[in-house]
Amino acid sequence: MIPKKLENAPWLAKPEVQAIFSVLDGASGTTRAVGGIVRDTLMGRLAPEADIDMATELLPVTVMQRAKMAGIAVYPTGIDHGTVTLRLNDVSIEVTTLRKDVTTDGRHAEVAFGTDWAVDASRRDFTFNALYCGPDGTLFDPLGGAGDALNSRVRFIGDPARRIAEDGLRVYRFFRFSASHGDEKLDPAGLAACQAAVGKLDHISAERVGQEVVRMLGLPRIALTVAVMVEIGLIAIERDAVKALLRYEMLGGRHAATRLALIAGDDGRALQERWRLSNALVDAAKAIEDAARFIAQDKTAWAVHRHKEISVEGLALAAARGHWSRDRLAETAREIARLPEAHFPVSGRDLIDYGYRAGPELGAALARLEALWVESGFTLTQAQLLARLAH
């Protein structure tokens, strides 16, 4: 049963949201909330800090004039496409004038402003993203998106091939939304259109593709979706890596950097270039890969010493990649838990005080003591370690 309005939506109850609705004639239907905030509220999966977007019949200049007169901060963040950001206290809302595409090259569209809600809805990507609601939560659903949302169905609006031709990034968004909102069930018509588009998406910037990939990496389940993306040739990942990705998810894992390590292996820097991934994400994946390598070699203490809490993800990576038994996984997890948080108690200054000179000999001695300390499970004291120098 599709409700007529959103009930108990916390974001709608905010005075700032209601104030902006009021300034923009929301009660008369001139302005409505739109897109993800409406979709996720309807689906019962609203994130605490979800973005709020509104669509309006008012022209951008009118939106800005009214907001300024009401004491609402105005930022023309996407004025060429009719988007203005309004900020009241700690609430920011993007307000976009209804529009239709005049021309598009698959990346950018020339738009014309209008007042036709059905036309505005028809230019969007998926039916459940073409949902609107007024200030009292009353739904406006011109394309039947509410039913698709409640049935976790990711369906292109109209002809999927045409939607993709308008913006090739929608291929990647189809798979991301199918993983995040579609229970990894792929609409047949949408999948067929995406498969037909493979090889015709070189015009999409690496940054835009990378943003979609990173958002996917943080979702609860993606392995089955990724397997299909590999199968149709959209992305190139080794099949063994896809299987390991599924095993990782079966262990309850959902860490983006661990997933990147799983699918990239030693090719992390190449993927960084291909998808313009952040240094932070790639470095985290490298650290998890390094921890996993220690753990796979039964050098768990080294993993903990070098990578601290991230060694838990290293364990998950090693177990998924090595197809470990539950017993081996549990025993290694217990070993990690038993190891104390400790700081190597010997420094280069200690060795200089002991009679060493700065240089390779000191470095080698320090490394030898560190190895003894790690292999003792971090139990040897400074005095015990320095005593070993005499041997």
C-alpha positions in Angstrom: 0.0 0.0 0.0 1.5 3.3 -1.1 1.0 6.0 1.5 -0.3 9.4 0.4 2.2 11.3 2.6 5.4 10.8 4.5 4.7 10.4 8.2 7.0 11.4 11.0 9.8 12.6 8.7 12.3 14.3 11.1 13.7 16.6 8.5 10.2 18.0 7.6 9.7 18.9 11.2 12.7 21.2 11.3 11.6 24.9 11.6 14.3 25.9 9.0 12.9 23.5 6.4 9.4 24.8 7.0 10.6 28.4 6.8 12.2 27.8 3.4 9.1 26.0 2.2 7.0 29.0 3.3 9.3 31.6 1.6 9.0 29.6 -1.7 5.2 29.0 -1.6 5.5 25.3 -0.7 1.9 25.1 0.6 0.5 26.0 -2.8 2.6 23.3 -4.5 5.1 25.8 -6.1 8.0 24.2 -4.3 8.5 20.6 -3.2 11.2 18.5 -1.7 12.6 16.0 -4.3 14.8 13.1 -4.9 16.8 11.1 -2.3 15.5 12.7 0.8 11.9 11.7 -0.3 12.9 8.3 -1.6 14.8 7.3 1.5 12.2 8.6 3.9 9.6 6.5 2.1 11.8 3.5 2.1 12.6 3.9 5.8 16.3 4.2 5.3 16.9 7.8 5.9 20.5 8.7 6.8 20.9 11.2 9.7 22.7 13.8 7.7 20.9 13.3 4.4 21.0 16.2 1.9 17.7 18.0 1.3 16.9 19.1 -2.2 13.9 21.0 -3.4 12.4 21.7 -6.8 10.5 24.9 -7.6 8.5 26.6 -10.3 10.2 29.9 -9.3 13.1 31.2 -11.3 16.5 31.3 -9.6 16.5 35.1 -9.3 13.1 35.0 -7.6 14.4 32.3 -5.2 17.4 34.4 -4.3 15.3 37.6 -3.9 12.8 36.0 -1.6 15.4 34.2 0.5 17.5 37.4 1.0 14.4 39.3 2.1 13.6 36.6 4.6 17.2 36.7 6.0 18.2 33.4 4.5 21.7 33.0 3.2 22.0 32.5 -0.5 24.7 30.8 -2.5 24.4 30.5 -6.3 26.2 27.2 -6.4 24.8 26.0 -9.7 23.1 29.1 -11.1 23.7 28.1 -14.8 21.5 25.1 -14.3 19.0 26.8 -12.0 20.4 25.6 -8.6 20.7 27.9 -5.6 21.8 26.8 -2.1 19.9 28.3 0.8 21.2 28.2 4.3 19.3 28.9 7.5 21.0 28.2 10.8 22.6 24.8 10.3 20.3 23.6 7.5 21.4 23.9 3.8 19.0 23.1 1.0 19.7 23.1 -2.7 16.7 24.6 -4.6 16.5 23.9 -8.4 14.1 25.4 -10.8 12.0 23.0 -12.8 13.7 22.4 -16.1 13.9 20.3 -19.3 16.9 19.3 -21.3 17.3 21.2 -24.6 20.5 19.5 -25.8 22.9 17.0 -24.2 26.3 15.5 -25.2 26.2 12.7 -22.7 27.9 14.7 -20.0 26.5 18.2 -19.9 23.0 19.4 -20.7 21.7 22.7 -21.9 18.5 23.3 -20.0 15.4 25.5 -20.2 13.4 26.5 -17.1 9.7 25.7 -16.9 6.8 25.0 -14.6 5.8 21.5 -15.7 6.5 18.9 -13.0 6.0 15.9 -15.2 8.6 17.2 -17.6 11.0 17.8 -14.8 10.4 14.3 -13.4 10.9 12.8 -16.9 14.4 14.2 -17.2 15.7 12.4 -14.1 17.4 9.0 -14.1 15.4 6.5 -12.1 11.7 6.5 -11.1 12.3 6.5 -7.4 14.4 9.6 -7.8 11.5 11.4 -9.3 9.5 11.6 -6.1 8.4 14.9 -4.6 6.6 16.0 -1.4 5.2 19.2 0.0 5.8 20.7 3.4 3.2 18.5 5.0 4.7 15.4 3.5 2.1 14.9 0.8 3.7 12.8 -2.0 3.7 13.8 -5.6 4.6 10.8 -7.8 4.1 11.5 -11.5 6.0 8.5 -12.7 5.1 5.7 -10.3 8.4 5.9 -8.4 6.9 5.2 -5.0 5.9 1.7 -6.0 9.4 1.0 -7.3 10.9 2.4 -4.1 8.8 0.3 -1.8 9.6 -2.8 -4.0 13.4 -2.0 -4.1 13.3 -1.7 -7.8 15.8 0.4 -9.6 14.1 1.3 -12.9 15.2 3.9 -15.5 12.6 6.5 -16.4 11.3 5.7 -19.9 13.8 4.3 -22.4 16.9 3.2 -20.5 19.1 3.7 -23.6 18.0 7.2 -23.9 18.6 8.0 -20.3 22.1 6.6 -20.6 22.7 8.6 -23.8 21.9 11.7 -21.9 24.5 11.0 -19.2 26.7 7.9 -19.4 27.5 8.0 -15.7 24.0 6.6 -15.2 25.4 3.2 -16.1 27.5 3.3 -12.9 24.6 4.9 -10.9 22.4 2.0 -12.0 24.7 -0.5 -10.4 25.4 1.6 -7.3 21.7 2.1 -6.7 20.9 -1.6 -7.4 23.4 -2.4 -4.6 22.3 0.2 -2.2 18.6 0.3 -2.8 17.7 -2.7 -5.0 18.9 -5.6 -2.9 21.4 -6.3 -5.7 18.5 -7.3 -8.0 19.1 -5.8 -11.5 16.2 -4.6 -13.6 16.5 -6.6 -16.9 15.8 -3.7 -19.2 18.2 -1.5 -17.3 20.9 -4.1 -17.3 20.5 -4.7 -21.1 20.9 -1.0 -21.8 24.0 -0.8 -19.5 25.6 -3.7 -21.2 25.0 -2.2 -24.7 26.6 1.0 -23.5 29.9 -0.7 -22.4 32.7 0.6 -24.6 30.9 3.9 -25.2 31.6 5.6 -21.9 35.2 6.9 -22.4 33.9 10.5 -22.4 33.0 10.2 -18.7 35.7 11.7 -16.5 37.7 9.5 -14.2 36.7 11.6 -11.2 33.0 11.0 -11.8 33.5 7.3 -12.2 35.7 7.2 -9.2 33.1 8.9 -7.0 30.6 6.3 -7.9 33.0 3.5 -7.3 34.0 4.9 -3.9 30.3 5.2 -2.9 29.8 1.6 -3.8 32.8 0.4 -1.8 31.2 1.6 1.4 27.8 -0.2 0.9 26.8 -3.2 3.0 26.7 -5.6 0.0 28.2 -5.2 -3.5 29.9 -8.5 -4.5 27.1 -9.8 -6.6 26.7 -6.4 -8.3 30.4 -6.1 -8.9 30.4 -9.7 -10.4 27.8 -8.5 -13.0 29.8 -5.4 -13.8 32.8 -7.6 -14.4 30.8 -10.0 -16.5 29.5 -7.3 -18.9 33.0 -5.8 -19.2 32.2 -2.5 -17.4 35.1 -2.9 -15.0 38.2 -5.2 -15.1 38.7 -7.2 -11.9 40.1 -10.7 -11.5 37.4 -13.3 -10.9 39.2 -14.7 -7.9 39.1 -11.2 -6.4 35.3 -11.1 -6.9 35.0 -14.4 -5.1 37.1 -13.1 -2.3 35.0 -10.0 -2.2 31.9 -12.2 -1.7 33.6 -14.2 1.1 34.6 -10.9 2.8 31.0 -9.8 2.8 29.9 -13.2 4.2 32.3 -12.4 7.1 30.3 -9.2 7.7 33.0 -6.9 6.2 32.1 -3.6 4.6 35.3 -1.5 4.9 35.9 0.5 1.7 39.7 0.3 1.9 39.6 -3.5 2.5 37.4 -3.9 -0.5 39.7 -1.8 -2.6 42.6 -4.0 -1.5 40.7 -7.1 -2.4 39.9 -6.0 -5.9 43.2 -4.2 -6.6 45.7 -6.5 -5.1 49.1 -5.0 -5.9 47.5 -2.8 -8.5 46.2 -0.1 -6.1 48.2 2.8 -7.6 47.0 1.9 -11.1 43.3 1.9 -9.9 44.0 5.2 -8.2 45.0 6.7 -11.6 42.1 5.1 -13.4 39.4 6.2 -10.9 41.2 9.3 -9.4 41.0 7.7 -5.9 42.2 9.7 -2.9 45.6 9.1 -1.4 44.0 8.4 1.9 41.9 5.6 0.6 44.7 4.0 -1.4 47.1 4.3 1.5 44.6 2.7 3.8 44.2 -0.2 1.3 47.9 -0.6 1.2 48.2 -0.7 5.0 45.5 -3.4 5.1 47.2 -5.3 2.4 50.4 -5.2 4.3 48.7 -6.3 7.5 47.1 -9.2 5.6 50.4 -10.3 4.3 51.9 -10.5 7.8 48.8 -12.4 9.1 48.9 -14.9 6.2 52.5 -15.7 7.1 51.5 -16.3 10.7 53.2 -13.1 11.8 50.2 -11.6 13.5 52.2 -9.7 16.1 54.0 -7.8 13.3 50.6 -6.9 11.8 49.5 -5.5 15.1 52.7 -3.7 15.7 52.9 -2.0 12.3 49.1 -1.4 11.8 47.4 -1.4 15.1 43.6 -1.6 14.9 43.7 -1.9 11.1 45.1 -5.3 11.5 41.6 -6.6 12.1 40.8 -5.6 8.5 44.0 -7.3 7.5 42.7 -10.5 9.1 39.4 -10.2 7.2 41.3 -9.7 4.0 43.7 -12.6 4.6 40.8 -14.9 5.5 38.7 -13.9 2.5 41.5 -14.2 0.1 42.8 -17.5 1.6 39.4 -19.0 2.0 40.2 -19.7 5.7 38.3 -22.0 7.9 36.2 -20.5 10.7 38.5 -22.1 13.3 41.6 -20.5 11.8 39.8 -17.2 11.6 38.6 -17.3 15.2 42.0 -18.4 16.6 43.8 -15.6 14.8 41.2 -13.1 16.0 41.7 -14.3 19.5 45.5 -13.9 19.0 45.0 -10.3 17.9 42.8 -9.6 20.9 45.3 -11.1 23.3 48.2 -8.8 22.1 48.5 -5.7 24.3 48.7 -2.2 23.0 52.4 -1.5 23.4 55.1 0.9 22.3 58.6 -0.4 21.3 60.6 0.5 24.5 64.0 1.1 22.9 65.0 4.1 20.8 68.1 5.1 18.9 69.1 7.4 21.8 69.1 4.4 24.1 71.6 2.6 21.8 73.8 5.7 21.5 73.8 5.8 25.3 74.8 2.2 25.2 77.8 3.0 23.1 76.6 2.8 19.5 77.3 5.5 16.9 74.6 6.8 14.6 74.7 4.8 11.3 74.0 1.5 9.7 75.2 -0.6 12.7 72.9 1.2 15.1 70.0 0.8 12.7 70.7 -2.9 12.4 70.9 -3.4 16.1 67.6 -1.5 16.6 65.9 -3.6 14.0 67.2 -6.8 15.7 65.8 -5.7 19.1 62.5 -4.7 17.5 62.2 -8.2 16.0 62.9 -9.8 19.3 60.3 -7.6 21.1 57.6 -8.3 18.5 58.3 -12.0 18.5 58.0 -12.1 22.3 54.5 -10.8 21.9 55.6 -7.3 23.1 56.6 -8.7 26.5 60.4 -8.0 26.7 61.2 -4.9 28.7 63.8 -2.3 27.7 66.3 -3.7 30.2 65.8 -7.2 28.8 66.2 -6.0 25.2 69.4 -4.0 26.0 70.8 -7.0 27.7 70.5 -8.9 24.5 73.1 -6.5 22.9 75.8 -8.2 24.9 75.1 -11.5 23.2 
